[in-house]
Amino acid sequence: MTNPPVCNYEGSDYQQSFWDQGGREYEDRAEAIALKRLLPKSGRLMLELGAGAGRNTPRYAGFDRIVVLDYSTTQLAQAQQRLGRSDKYIYVAADVYRLPFRDKLFDAATMIRVLHHMADAPKALEQIRNTLQPGSIFILEFANKLNLKAVLRYLLGKQTWSPFTLEPVEFVKLNFDFHPQAIRNWLSGLGFSVESTLTVSHFRLGLLKRIVPAKLLAALDGLFQPTGALWQYTPSVFVRAKVNGSAETIELPTDVLSLFKCPDCEKGDLQNKQDHLLCPSCNARWAVNDGIYDFRERMK
């Protein structure tokens, strides 16, 4: 089966060019406020999807272990430099459409600034749902099709696509905006209950960011974020969703290998061969390079 295309940041200096030097301090601070509101205080095993260079990872410090996942090994190597190497962090390169984890493994997951690259968002969300335990928390950020700028442009005849319809809009190749109701529909269909919705980046205007200190602008953003329970017109929306069902006390594997399944045949019991993991069921070999488990494509 052919999977949807993947947006690959391999070789990119995204962290430096977009976040560190790209005038995004306000957005970073505003997202930190939203995450603090939505995150469980503690947990055992977190899955961070699209972690990039680990910008948000330190904000999940209440979790015993964190799987830091991205498609790009370049980004993961930068995350290693930022976070260090310890038992707390497990670095995994993988395709969100074919996650290499056993079912009902994690008690929390986050996906921040990643869904907008998903050509088949429901398929990606289904994969994530399969990895989560009943009662676990999923924090999802998405780019909002119904943002105020898009609404005004549409009403003034400046854009052809309607922000009011439920289908995603691809405004640049592999960059999608989503309608909040579509997100809620997908999550509900997969067995999630949305517990909280926050609107974020109310003041994402170049002029404002130049004249108002980022710390103050983010604090103001934080005051408005809870209005997401009433309406969503900001470019970014955060939701906290809970997997339906009673929370279970599931014994976590102590061996990292026990977290994984083969993404090709979906069988577990992978064998450690030092520079790769071997699937005894289908003979697929998955590379292990400098502390990064690479499940993107099987070794030749």
Backbone torsions as a table, in degrees:
resi	resn	phi	psi	omega
1	MET	NA	133.6	-179.9
2	THR	-84.3	128.6	178.0
3	ASN	-88.1	158.5	175.7
4	PRO	-60.9	159.7	179.4
5	PRO	-65.4	154.3	-178.0
6	VAL	-114.3	138.6	174.2
7	CYS	-84.8	114.2	-170.1
8	ASN	-108.4	121.0	178.7
9	TYR	-96.2	22.8	179.3
10	GLU	-59.2	129.2	178.7
11	GLY	79.9	1.2	-176.2
12	SER	-84.3	149.0	172.4
13	ASP	-101.6	38.6	-173.6
14	TYR	-51.8	-46.0	-178.7
15	GLN	-59.2	-45.2	-177.4
16	GLN	-73.8	-49.2	-172.9
17	SER	-74.3	-37.4	-176.2
18	PHE	-88.8	-46.3	-174.1
19	TRP	-93.6	-53.5	-173.2
20	ASP	-70.5	-37.7	-175.8
21	GLN	-120.2	7.1	-173.0
22	GLY	-100.5	14.3	178.5
23	GLY	67.7	36.1	-176.9
24	ARG	-110.5	21.6	-179.1
25	GLU	-61.1	-40.4	179.3
26	TYR	-59.9	-49.2	-178.9
27	GLU	-61.6	-41.0	179.9
28	ASP	-62.8	-44.1	179.2
29	ARG	-66.1	-40.6	179.9
30	ALA	-64.6	-39.8	178.1
31	GLU	-66.7	-35.6	177.6
32	ALA	-62.2	-39.0	178.1
33	ILE	-64.2	-44.6	179.9
34	ALA	-62.8	-44.5	-179.4
35	LEU	-63.2	-40.4	179.3
36	LYS	-61.3	-36.5	178.5
37	ARG	-69.0	-35.3	-168.8
38	LEU	-97.5	-26.1	-173.6
39	LEU	-69.6	140.7	166.2
40	PRO	-60.5	149.1	-178.5
41	LYS	-65.9	-30.7	-178.8
42	SER	-154.3	168.1	178.9
43	GLY	-175.6	177.6	-174.7
44	ARG	-102.0	-50.3	-175.2
45	LEU	-139.4	113.3	-178.4
46	MET	-104.3	140.8	172.1
47	LEU	-109.8	114.6	177.3
48	GLU	-101.8	108.2	-175.6
49	LEU	-92.0	129.8	-177.0
50	GLY	68.0	46.9	-174.1
51	ALA	-70.3	-20.1	-177.7
52	GLY	59.0	-133.1	-178.2
53	ALA	-88.8	16.8	175.5
54	GLY	82.7	26.6	-178.5
55	ARG	-57.3	-45.0	-176.5
56	ASN	-91.9	-15.6	-170.8
57	THR	-53.7	-42.4	179.1
58	PRO	-61.1	-19.3	179.2
59	ARG	-75.4	-7.2	179.3
60	TYR	-104.3	28.3	-172.2
61	ALA	-61.6	-19.7	-179.5
62	GLY	-72.8	-7.3	-179.6
63	PHE	-94.7	141.3	-177.9
64	ASP	-63.4	-43.9	-179.3
65	ARG	-139.0	148.2	-178.9
66	ILE	-132.2	126.2	170.6
67	VAL	-87.8	114.9	-177.6
68	VAL	-95.7	104.6	-171.8
69	LEU	-115.1	135.9	172.4
70	ASP	-153.1	160.9	176.0
71	TYR	-78.0	-27.2	-174.7
72	SER	-93.3	123.2	175.5
73	THR	-71.8	-25.9	174.6
74	THR	-60.7	-46.4	179.2
75	GLN	-64.3	-40.5	-179.4
76	LEU	-66.1	-36.6	176.6
77	ALA	-63.8	-38.3	176.3
78	GLN	-66.8	-37.1	176.7
79	ALA	-63.5	-40.1	177.0
80	GLN	-59.4	-43.1	179.8
81	GLN	-64.1	-37.2	-178.6
82	ARG	-74.3	-43.6	-170.5
83	LEU	-97.1	-24.5	-176.2
84	GLY	87.2	177.7	-179.4
85	ARG	-112.5	119.4	178.1
86	SER	-157.8	173.2	179.2
87	ASP	-66.6	-16.3	-177.8
88	LYS	-68.5	-32.1	-173.8
89	TYR	-114.3	133.1	176.0
90	ILE	-120.8	116.7	-173.1
91	TYR	-96.0	123.4	-173.8
92	VAL	-133.8	126.4	171.3
93	ALA	-98.0	120.3	-175.8
94	ALA	-159.4	161.3	176.2
95	ASP	-88.8	126.7	-179.5
96	VAL	-59.4	-27.7	-179.1
97	TYR	-75.0	-11.9	178.6
98	ARG	-146.0	73.9	-174.9
99	LEU	-71.9	139.5	-174.3
100	PRO	-95.2	43.6	-176.1
101	PHE	-123.9	149.9	174.8
102	ARG	-63.9	155.3	179.5
103	ASP	-69.5	151.8	174.3
104	LYS	52.9	48.3	-173.9
105	LEU	-100.1	-42.4	-170.1
106	PHE	-97.4	148.6	174.6
107	ASP	-101.4	3.0	173.7
108	ALA	-165.5	155.1	174.9
109	ALA	-150.8	150.1	173.5
110	THR	-129.4	149.4	175.8
111	MET	-144.6	96.4	-173.4
112	ILE	-113.4	126.3	179.9
113	ARG	55.5	42.4	-180.0
114	VAL	-128.2	-40.9	-175.5
115	LEU	-57.3	-28.7	-178.1
116	HIS	-66.7	-9.4	174.5
117	HIS	-98.0	4.7	-173.9
118	MET	-94.3	111.9	177.3
119	ALA	-70.1	-24.8	176.4
120	ASP	-128.1	77.7	-176.0
121	ALA	-59.6	-44.3	179.3
122	PRO	-58.3	-36.9	179.1
123	LYS	-66.5	-41.2	178.0
124	ALA	-63.6	-44.0	-179.5
125	LEU	-64.5	-34.8	177.8
126	GLU	-65.3	-40.7	177.3
127	GLN	-60.7	-43.7	179.6
128	ILE	-63.9	-44.7	-179.7
129	ARG	-56.4	-38.3	-177.8
130	ASN	-65.1	-26.7	-177.1
131	THR	-85.4	-7.9	-171.3
132	LEU	-100.2	141.9	176.4
133	GLN	-73.6	156.6	169.2
134	PRO	-57.6	137.6	-179.8
135	GLY	83.2	-1.8	-178.4
136	SER	-79.7	165.3	-174.6
137	ILE	-110.3	135.5	176.3
138	PHE	-123.5	121.1	177.0
139	ILE	-106.0	119.6	-174.8
140	LEU	-121.8	131.5	170.6
141	GLU	-110.0	140.2	176.9
142	PHE	-140.7	153.5	175.7
143	ALA	-78.7	127.6	-167.8
144	ASN	-92.9	116.6	176.6
145	LYS	-64.3	-28.6	-174.9
146	LEU	-90.6	23.4	-178.7
147	ASN	-67.7	154.7	-171.8
148	LEU	-59.1	-39.5	179.6
149	LYS	-61.5	-44.1	179.9
150	ALA	-65.7	-38.6	178.7
151	VAL	-62.2	-47.5	-178.9
152	LEU	-65.1	-42.5	178.8
153	ARG	-61.4	-40.6	179.9
154	TYR	-66.4	-44.7	-178.9
155	LEU	-66.3	-28.8	179.1
156	LEU	-89.8	2.8	179.0
157	GLY	76.0	19.8	-178.3
158	LYS	-89.3	-10.3	177.1
159	GLN	-143.0	150.4	-173.8
160	THR	-87.1	-32.6	-175.5
161	TRP	-83.7	145.5	-178.0
162	SER	-88.5	131.4	175.8
163	PRO	-77.5	-6.1	-174.2
164	PHE	-92.2	-15.3	-179.9
165	THR	-83.4	157.5	-170.5
166	LEU	-82.5	-20.0	-175.5
167	GLU	-72.4	148.8	177.7
168	PRO	-64.0	157.3	173.8
169	VAL	-121.3	130.3	178.1
170	GLU	-96.1	99.1	-174.1
171	PHE	-84.7	-26.3	170.3
172	VAL	-139.0	155.6	-177.5
173	LYS	-52.3	126.7	-179.3
174	LEU	58.3	32.9	171.8
175	ASN	-132.9	113.1	-171.1
176	PHE	-121.0	142.8	168.0
177	ASP	-105.4	146.3	-175.8
178	PHE	-125.4	145.8	175.8
179	HIS	-78.9	135.2	-178.9
180	PRO	-56.0	-35.9	-180.0
181	GLN	-68.5	-35.3	176.8
182	ALA	-62.7	-42.4	177.7
183	ILE	-60.2	-46.2	179.6
184	ARG	-61.9	-40.0	179.5
185	ASN	-62.8	-45.4	-179.3
186	TRP	-63.7	-46.2	-179.1
187	LEU	-62.0	-44.6	179.2
188	SER	-60.9	-42.7	179.9
189	GLY	-64.3	-22.9	-179.6
190	LEU	-94.8	1.5	176.8
191	GLY	94.1	23.3	174.1
192	PHE	-101.6	151.7	167.7
193	SER	-116.4	124.1	179.0
194	VAL	-76.3	119.6	-177.7
195	GLU	-94.9	-30.2	-175.3
196	SER	-155.3	145.0	176.4
197	THR	-131.9	128.3	178.7
198	LEU	-121.1	137.4	171.7
199	THR	-94.9	135.9	-171.0
200	VAL	-132.8	151.8	-179.1
201	SER	68.4	47.5	176.6
202	HIS	-61.9	-28.6	-171.6
203	PHE	-115.4	38.4	-179.1
204	ARG	-79.4	68.9	177.3
205	LEU	-127.3	132.5	-176.4
206	GLY	-55.6	-43.1	-178.5
207	LEU	-63.0	-46.7	179.2
208	LEU	-60.5	-43.1	-177.6
209	LYS	-67.6	-23.7	178.9
210	ARG	-81.1	-30.2	-172.5
211	ILE	-105.4	-16.6	-179.3
212	VAL	-113.0	128.9	179.0
213	PRO	-55.5	140.5	-175.3
214	ALA	-58.4	-38.2	-178.7
215	LYS	-63.3	-41.6	179.2
216	LEU	-69.8	-42.8	-179.0
217	LEU	-62.5	-40.4	178.4
218	ALA	-67.1	-38.1	177.8
219	ALA	-62.3	-41.0	176.1
220	LEU	-64.6	-41.2	177.1
221	ASP	-57.6	-42.8	179.7
222	GLY	-59.4	-33.7	178.4
223	LEU	-66.2	-32.4	-176.2
224	PHE	-91.6	-16.5	-174.5
225	GLN	-54.2	-40.7	-178.5
226	PRO	-64.5	-13.5	176.7
227	THR	-65.8	-10.7	176.0
228	GLY	-59.4	-20.6	175.9
229	ALA	-68.2	-19.8	-176.8
230	LEU	-104.3	-43.9	-178.3
231	TRP	-154.8	160.3	-177.8
232	GLN	-135.0	101.3	179.4
233	TYR	-127.4	11.6	178.3
234	THR	-89.9	162.0	179.4
235	PRO	-68.3	-20.8	-178.0
236	SER	-128.8	136.9	179.1
237	VAL	-130.8	135.6	175.5
238	PHE	-110.6	137.1	173.0
239	VAL	-127.1	144.5	170.8
240	ARG	-109.1	117.3	-178.5
241	ALA	-119.0	146.0	-179.7
242	LYS	-116.7	136.7	176.9
243	VAL	-70.7	126.6	-179.5
244	ASN	-61.6	147.2	-179.5
245	GLY	114.4	160.2	-179.4
246	SER	-76.1	138.5	177.8
247	ALA	-60.1	139.1	-179.4
248	GLU	-114.3	147.1	172.8
249	THR	-89.9	100.7	-176.3
250	ILE	-108.7	129.2	-179.2
251	GLU	-71.5	121.6	-179.4
252	LEU	-77.8	140.1	175.8
253	PRO	-63.7	138.6	176.4
254	THR	-86.0	-24.1	178.8
255	ASP	-91.3	127.3	-178.6
256	VAL	-56.5	-37.7	-178.4
257	LEU	-59.0	-28.5	-177.9
258	SER	-72.3	-9.5	176.0
259	LEU	-77.2	-25.2	-165.5
260	PHE	-97.1	154.8	164.7
261	LYS	-131.5	160.4	177.5
262	CYS	-71.7	123.7	179.5
263	PRO	-70.0	-14.3	177.8
264	ASP	-82.4	-53.8	-176.2
265	CYS	-105.2	-7.2	177.8
266	GLU	64.2	25.2	175.0
267	LYS	-99.6	151.2	179.5
268	GLY	-92.7	-152.8	177.8
269	ASP	60.2	41.5	176.0
270	LEU	-66.8	147.3	-176.9
271	GLN	-107.6	136.1	-178.7
272	ASN	-82.6	116.4	177.7
273	LYS	-114.8	33.2	178.0
274	GLN	70.1	-72.6	-177.6
275	ASP	-91.0	-0.8	177.1
276	HIS	-159.8	164.4	171.9
277	LEU	-105.9	136.5	-178.3
278	LEU	-109.6	131.1	173.2
279	CYS	-92.1	113.5	-177.8
280	PRO	-70.2	-16.4	-177.7
281	SER	-79.6	-39.5	-177.3
282	CYS	-126.1	3.4	178.3
283	ASN	66.1	16.0	175.1
284	ALA	-69.8	142.7	177.1
285	ARG	-116.9	131.4	-177.3
286	TRP	-119.4	125.4	-171.2
287	ALA	-68.6	147.7	169.9
288	VAL	-124.6	110.6	-175.4
289	ASN	-122.9	114.3	173.7
290	ASP	51.3	46.0	175.8
291	GLY	84.3	4.9	179.2
292	ILE	-111.8	122.3	175.7
293	TYR	-83.9	119.5	-172.0
294	ASP	-108.9	105.4	-178.9
295	PHE	-108.7	20.6	-176.7
296	ARG	-72.4	-52.4	179.1
297	GLU	-139.9	141.6	179.8
298	ARG	-66.6	150.5	178.3
299	MET	-68.2	148.4	178.6
300	LYS	-75.1	NA	NA
